[in-house]
Amino acid sequence: MNHNSITIIGRLGADPELRYTASGTAVCNLRIATNRTYMKDNEKQEVTTWFKAVIWGKSGENAGRYLVKGQVALVSGSMENRKWKDSEGNERDSWEIHAYNVQFGEKPREKTNGAPSAGAWDTPGQPAEDGPESDIPF
């Protein structure tokens, strides 16, 4: 038996990108950062992993309207590989979550220095403005 399923909880690294197909179907793209910490040589290390998620239909429309950068989200779906050629003709590929369930966590609250405070599903650290795969198109 084969099963392709993934569930992550992380913070949005950017506001959602909501658009509509020519037939009017909503499609929303998310960039989500998850963090994990570990000890190496008695020093705390932190690793951020970036995920791209695609949400279709009414769920995508809701995600695009109500999620914001810094907000925590739980996303469940299947991992899919997408291939394309970049502007220079090079073969590229990217893995993305095709989401079938998205749950919204608490929106970030502003602190006096402008950084969002921890939400209900806090993950350590705050995602960077652009992840290492920021050149991958949606």
C-alpha positions as a printed NumPy array, in Angstrom:
array([[  0.   ,   0.   ,   0.   ],
       [  1.28 ,   3.482,  -0.875],
       [  0.342,   6.697,   0.886],
       [  1.5  ,  10.258,   0.199],
       [  0.598,  12.494,   3.135],
       [  2.246,  15.366,   4.979],
       [  1.12 ,  17.656,   7.809],
       [  3.132,  20.663,   8.94 ],
       [  2.641,  23.488,  11.419],
       [  4.587,  26.649,  10.688],
       [  4.525,  30.389,  10.163],
       [  3.772,  32.103,   6.875],
       [  6.885,  33.785,   5.485],
       [  4.811,  36.082,   3.254],
       [  1.203,  37.047,   2.719],
       [ -0.714,  34.438,   0.679],
       [ -0.826,  34.837,  -3.104],
       [ -4.443,  34.386,  -4.212],
       [ -5.35 ,  34.26 ,  -7.891],
       [ -8.03 ,  32.729, -10.072],
       [ -7.8  ,  30.426, -13.07 ],
       [ -9.436,  31.424, -16.367],
       [-12.45 ,  29.322, -15.357],
       [-12.764,  31.203, -12.039],
       [-11.31 ,  28.593,  -9.663],
       [ -9.385,  30.096,  -6.74 ],
       [ -5.791,  28.974,  -6.181],
       [ -3.719,  30.185,  -3.227],
       [  0.045,  29.808,  -2.763],
       [  1.666,  29.856,   0.684],
       [  5.287,  29.907,   1.867],
       [  5.552,  28.286,   5.29 ],
       [  8.579,  28.017,   7.571],
       [  9.014,  25.27 ,  10.135],
       [ 11.823,  25.327,  12.676],
       [ 13.561,  22.726,  14.773],
       [ 16.294,  23.073,  17.342],
       [ 18.987,  20.683,  18.442],
       [ 22.225,  20.725,  20.411],
       [ 25.614,  20.45 ,  18.717],
       [ 28.859,  20.809,  20.692],
       [ 26.811,  22.165,  23.626],
       [ 25.396,  24.961,  21.469],
       [ 21.773,  25.344,  20.486],
       [ 21.335,  25.097,  16.708],
       [ 18.224,  26.043,  14.762],
       [ 17.248,  24.84 ,  11.306],
       [ 14.45 ,  26.419,   9.26 ],
       [ 12.794,  24.365,   6.519],
       [ 10.676,  26.167,   3.919],
       [  7.597,  24.608,   2.341],
       [  5.432,  25.795,  -0.514],
       [  1.742,  24.919,  -0.371],
       [ -0.992,  25.196,  -3.003],
       [ -4.652,  25.316,  -1.959],
       [ -7.482,  25.159,  -4.508],
       [-11.131,  26.189,  -4.494],
       [-13.036,  27.645,  -1.556],
       [-10.31 ,  26.617,   0.918],
       [ -7.748,  28.489,  -1.177],
       [ -9.995,  31.525,  -1.339],
       [-10.413,  31.533,   2.459],
       [ -6.671,  31.106,   3.012],
       [ -5.937,  33.99 ,   0.652],
       [ -8.442,  36.278,   2.347],
       [ -7.727,  35.539,   6.008],
       [ -4.115,  34.383,   6.45 ],
       [ -1.306,  36.933,   6.864],
       [  2.473,  36.888,   7.01 ],
       [  3.699,  35.628,  10.394],
       [  0.5  ,  33.751,  11.157],
       [  0.669,  30.115,  12.23 ],
       [ -1.041,  27.566,   9.979],
       [ -1.474,  23.806,  10.046],
       [ -1.42 ,  22.414,   6.504],
       [ -2.2  ,  18.81 ,   5.478],
       [ -1.93 ,  17.438,   1.979],
       [  0.207,  15.421,  -0.397],
       [  3.73 ,  16.203,  -1.61 ],
       [  3.92 ,  16.794,  -5.353],
       [  6.891,  17.445,  -7.621],
       [  6.6  ,  20.179, -10.258],
       [  9.088,  20.607, -13.114],
       [  9.64 ,  23.617, -15.376],
       [ 12.279,  25.44 , -17.409],
       [ 13.617,  28.724, -16.088],
       [ 14.114,  31.851, -18.221],
       [ 17.529,  30.538, -19.333],
       [ 16.117,  27.161, -20.416],
       [ 17.495,  25.2  , -17.443],
       [ 15.424,  22.305, -16.096],
       [ 14.187,  23.083, -12.573],
       [ 11.962,  21.29 , -10.126],
       [ 10.254,  22.002,  -6.831],
       [  8.356,  20.063,  -4.202],
       [  5.111,  21.553,  -2.913],
       [  2.251,  20.517,  -0.698],
       [ -1.087,  20.188,  -2.486],
       [ -3.2  ,  21.009,   0.556],
       [ -6.57 ,  19.496,   1.314],
       [ -6.833,  20.886,   4.863],
       [ -5.68 ,  24.236,   6.267],
       [ -6.288,  25.336,   9.843],
       [ -5.569,  28.905,  10.837],
       [ -3.653,  29.662,  14.021],
       [ -3.58 ,  32.897,  15.951],
       [ -2.621,  35.99 ,  13.969],
       [  0.613,  37.671,  15.068],
       [  0.229,  40.519,  17.52 ],
       [  2.526,  43.508,  17.211],
       [  5.126,  44.206,  19.897],
       [  6.477,  47.674,  20.438],
       [  9.488,  46.931,  18.202],
       [  7.222,  45.783,  15.345],
       [  8.113,  42.079,  15.563],
       [  5.183,  39.675,  15.793],
       [  4.692,  38.012,  19.152],
       [  4.272,  34.279,  19.65 ],
       [  0.963,  32.763,  18.626],
       [ -1.02 ,  29.853,  19.997],
       [  1.019,  27.326,  17.971],
       [  4.374,  29.018,  18.364],
       [  7.352,  27.596,  16.509],
       [ 10.852,  28.697,  17.552],
       [ 12.205,  31.678,  15.655],
       [ 10.702,  33.788,  12.935],
       [ 11.011,  32.902,   9.229],
       [ 13.356,  34.966,   7.107],
       [ 11.936,  37.41 ,   4.573],
       [ 13.016,  35.143,   1.71 ],
       [ 13.848,  31.468,   2.01 ],
       [ 16.672,  29.754,   0.141],
       [ 14.236,  28.758,  -2.602],
       [ 12.816,  32.214,  -3.253],
       [ 13.631,  31.859,  -6.966],
       [ 11.151,  28.984,  -7.389],
       [  8.032,  30.3  ,  -9.159],
       [  4.538,  29.314,  -8.152]])
